[in-house]
Amino acid sequence: MPELPEVEVTRRSFAQAIAGAHIHHARLGKPLRWPLGCAPEALAGRQVLQVRRRGKYLLVDLSQGMLMLHLGMSGSLRFASTLPAPGTHDHFDLHTSQGVLRLHDPRRFGAVLAVQGEADPIAHKLLHKLGMEPLDPSSFTWPRFTAGLQASSSPIKSVLLGGKLVVGVGNIYASEVLFHSRIHPEMPACAISSIKAKRLFHAITQVLEQAVQHGGSTLRDFASSDGMPGHFQLQALVYGRQHQPCQHCATPIALLRQNQRSSYYCPRCQRA
């Protein structure tokens, strides 16, 4: 599943190229997770102002309203001056004066929603419960972060994945930030010392920024809108390295299951 770094990489790969474009027409393929919310032809004539991100939603601001795009489990976007005829898994095309934006989604868990703006009831329902943005210093603040940890007795790995405290720390990145912070994935959030909590706070931003710089993680078929895969998984210190030596202490990396998700950690560096 594309996580925040992959979505941010996707945004950066086409946001500048599509800004200012005028929409000629839109095409819908097979139904996605939710209906578009308007007739495709209603988008014609509108101008693309900018492309933002909130959590894993891409927000395409238009001269009238906004498009919300979500990549779901297997979705990816392509943007190019021209694209071949849509295939079986190409479910949305936005034809503009500056190129074609296409959503490719084999599993069809992705979505494209036309809304009036962030205050639209549908947009508000999807966005208002999202946690802090770790790549936005004005959103991701130490007081809010430490207060959120102290308020939860759940395992810290579950808190990070939940998205209510901070968005975008998916499974790969949660394992990595906990390793950098020397925190066991099963430790209750409220039991984390202030020193380790501070490490965690900084590690979240650092790891996610590093992931964006490496183009995100491509474990299966993720690629940015220009077709480039990500390489962060090659930099991972614990994720996917079960039985391999820890690069800090040489202890074999261990694996445990938490809520049907794989947690990789070093038993020595991240003692319970």
C-alpha positions in Angstrom: 0.0 0.0 0.0 1.4 3.4 -0.9 2.1 5.3 2.4 2.7 9.0 3.0 6.3 9.1 1.5 5.0 7.4 -1.7 2.0 9.8 -1.9 4.3 12.8 -1.3 6.7 11.6 -4.0 3.7 11.2 -6.4 2.6 14.7 -5.6 5.9 16.2 -6.2 6.4 14.3 -9.5 3.4 16.1 -11.2 2.2 19.0 -9.1 4.3 21.6 -10.9 3.7 20.2 -14.3 -0.1 20.2 -14.0 -0.5 23.6 -12.1 -2.3 26.1 -14.3 -3.7 23.4 -16.7 -7.2 23.7 -18.0 -9.3 20.5 -18.0 -10.6 19.4 -21.4 -12.5 16.3 -20.2 -12.4 13.4 -17.8 -13.0 9.7 -18.3 -14.2 7.1 -15.8 -13.5 3.4 -16.1 -14.8 0.7 -13.7 -16.2 1.9 -10.4 -13.8 2.7 -7.7 -14.3 2.7 -3.9 -16.6 5.8 -4.0 -18.6 7.5 -6.8 -16.9 10.5 -8.4 -19.6 12.8 -7.0 -20.4 14.6 -10.3 -20.7 13.9 -14.0 -17.2 13.6 -15.5 -18.2 16.3 -18.1 -18.8 18.8 -15.3 -15.1 19.0 -14.7 -14.5 20.4 -18.2 -13.4 24.0 -18.3 -12.1 24.2 -14.8 -8.4 25.1 -14.1 -6.0 23.2 -11.9 -4.6 25.6 -9.4 -2.3 23.4 -7.2 -1.8 19.9 -5.8 -1.6 19.5 -2.0 -1.5 16.5 0.3 -3.3 15.7 3.6 -2.3 12.4 5.0 -2.5 10.0 2.1 -5.1 12.1 0.2 -3.9 14.2 -2.8 -6.0 17.4 -3.0 -6.2 19.0 -6.4 -7.5 22.5 -6.0 -9.5 23.6 -9.0 -10.9 27.0 -10.0 -14.2 25.5 -8.9 -14.1 22.9 -6.2 -11.5 20.3 -5.5 -10.6 16.7 -6.5 -9.5 14.3 -3.7 -7.4 11.3 -4.9 -6.5 8.3 -2.9 -4.3 5.5 -4.2 -5.8 2.8 -2.1 -4.0 -0.6 -1.8 -2.4 -0.8 -5.3 -3.1 2.5 -7.1 -0.6 4.8 -8.9 -0.8 7.9 -10.9 0.8 8.8 -14.2 1.1 12.2 -15.7 2.4 12.8 -19.2 1.8 14.9 -22.3 0.2 11.8 -23.9 -0.6 8.3 -22.7 -1.6 5.1 -24.5 -5.2 4.1 -24.7 -6.5 3.2 -21.2 -6.1 -0.5 -20.2 -8.2 -2.7 -18.0 -6.9 -1.2 -14.7 -6.9 2.4 -15.8 -10.0 3.8 -14.1 -9.7 7.6 -14.3 -8.2 10.0 -16.8 -8.1 13.7 -16.5 -7.2 15.3 -19.9 -5.8 18.8 -19.5 -4.1 21.4 -21.6 -0.8 20.3 -20.1 -1.1 16.5 -20.1 -3.1 13.5 -19.0 -3.4 12.4 -15.3 -4.3 8.7 -15.1 -5.2 6.6 -12.1 -4.1 2.9 -12.5 -5.5 0.6 -9.8 -5.6 -3.1 -10.3 -7.5 -3.7 -7.0 -9.8 -0.7 -7.3 -9.6 0.4 -3.7 -8.5 3.9 -4.8 -10.8 6.8 -5.1 -11.4 10.1 -7.0 -13.9 12.4 -5.4 -15.1 15.8 -6.6 -16.0 18.0 -3.7 -16.6 21.7 -3.1 -13.5 22.1 -0.9 -12.2 20.9 2.5 -15.3 22.2 4.2 -17.5 19.9 2.0 -19.2 17.3 4.3 -17.6 14.4 2.4 -14.1 15.9 2.6 -14.5 16.9 6.2 -15.5 13.4 7.2 -12.4 12.0 5.6 -9.9 14.6 6.7 -10.9 16.0 10.1 -9.8 13.0 12.2 -6.4 12.7 10.6 -3.4 13.3 12.9 -0.5 15.7 12.7 1.5 16.1 9.4 5.0 14.9 10.2 6.5 16.9 7.3 4.9 20.1 8.3 6.6 21.8 11.3 3.6 24.0 12.0 1.4 20.8 12.4 3.8 18.4 14.0 4.7 19.8 17.3 6.4 18.4 20.4 3.6 19.4 22.9 0.9 17.7 20.9 3.0 14.7 20.2 4.0 14.0 23.8 0.5 14.7 25.1 -0.8 12.1 22.6 1.7 9.5 23.8 0.8 10.1 27.4 -2.9 9.7 26.6 -2.5 6.2 25.2 -1.7 2.8 26.8 -1.7 1.0 23.5 1.6 -0.4 22.0 3.6 2.4 20.4 3.7 0.5 17.1 -0.2 0.5 17.0 -0.3 4.2 17.9 2.0 5.1 15.1 0.0 3.0 12.6 -3.4 4.3 13.8 -3.0 7.8 12.2 -4.8 9.7 14.9 -1.7 11.1 16.5 0.5 11.4 13.4 -0.3 10.5 9.8 1.9 8.6 7.4 4.0 6.4 9.6 3.2 3.1 7.8 4.5 -0.3 8.6 7.9 0.0 7.1 8.5 3.4 8.5 7.2 2.6 12.0 9.7 -0.2 12.3 12.5 2.1 11.2 11.6 5.0 13.5 11.3 2.7 16.5 14.7 1.3 15.8 16.2 4.8 15.5 14.5 5.6 18.8 15.6 2.4 20.6 12.0 1.7 21.5 10.5 -1.8 21.5 7.4 -2.0 19.3 5.2 -3.4 22.1 6.0 -0.8 24.7 2.9 1.2 25.8 3.0 4.7 24.4 2.4 6.2 27.9 5.4 4.3 29.3 8.0 5.8 26.9 10.5 8.0 28.7 10.8 11.7 27.7 14.3 11.1 26.2 13.1 8.3 24.0 9.9 10.2 23.1 12.1 13.1 21.9 14.1 10.7 19.8 11.0 9.3 18.3 9.6 12.7 17.5 12.7 13.6 15.5 13.1 10.1 14.0 9.6 10.3 12.5 10.4 13.4 10.5 13.9 12.3 9.6 12.9 8.8 8.4 10.0 10.1 6.3 12.0 12.8 4.8 14.7 10.3 3.9 12.1 8.1 2.4 10.8 10.9 0.2 14.3 11.7 -0.9 14.8 8.1 -2.0 11.5 8.1 -3.9 9.5 6.1 -1.3 9.5 2.3 -1.1 8.8 0.0 -3.9 8.0 -3.5 -2.6 5.7 -4.5 -5.4 4.6 -2.1 -8.1 4.8 1.5 -6.7 6.1 4.2 -9.1 5.8 7.9 -9.1 3.7 9.7 -11.8 6.8 9.7 -14.1 7.2 6.0 -13.7 10.2 6.0 -11.3 10.3 3.3 -8.5 11.3 4.1 -4.9 14.5 2.9 -3.2 14.1 3.5 0.5 13.6 -0.2 1.3 17.3 -0.6 0.3 18.2 1.8 3.1 16.1 0.1 5.8 18.0 -1.0 8.9 15.5 -3.4 10.3 12.5 -3.8 8.0 12.6 -7.1 6.1 16.0 -8.0 7.7 14.8 -10.9 10.0 17.8 -13.0 11.2 20.3 -10.6 9.6 22.7 -8.9 12.0 21.8 -5.5 13.5 24.1 -2.9 11.9 24.7 -1.4 15.4 25.3 -4.4 17.6 25.3 -7.5 15.3 22.3 -9.1 17.2 20.0 -10.9 14.7 17.0 -8.8 13.8 13.8 -10.3 15.2 10.2 -10.4 13.9 6.9 -10.3 15.8 3.3 -10.0 14.7 1.2 -7.1 16.0 -2.4 -7.0 14.8 -1.5 -9.1 11.8 1.4 -6.7 10.8 5.1 -7.5 10.8 7.2 -5.7 13.3 11.0 -5.9 12.8 13.3 -4.9 15.7 16.6 -5.5 17.4 16.2 -7.4 20.7 19.3 -5.7 22.1 19.0 -2.2 20.9 15.2 -2.1 21.5 14.8 -3.9 24.8 11.3 -4.3 26.1 
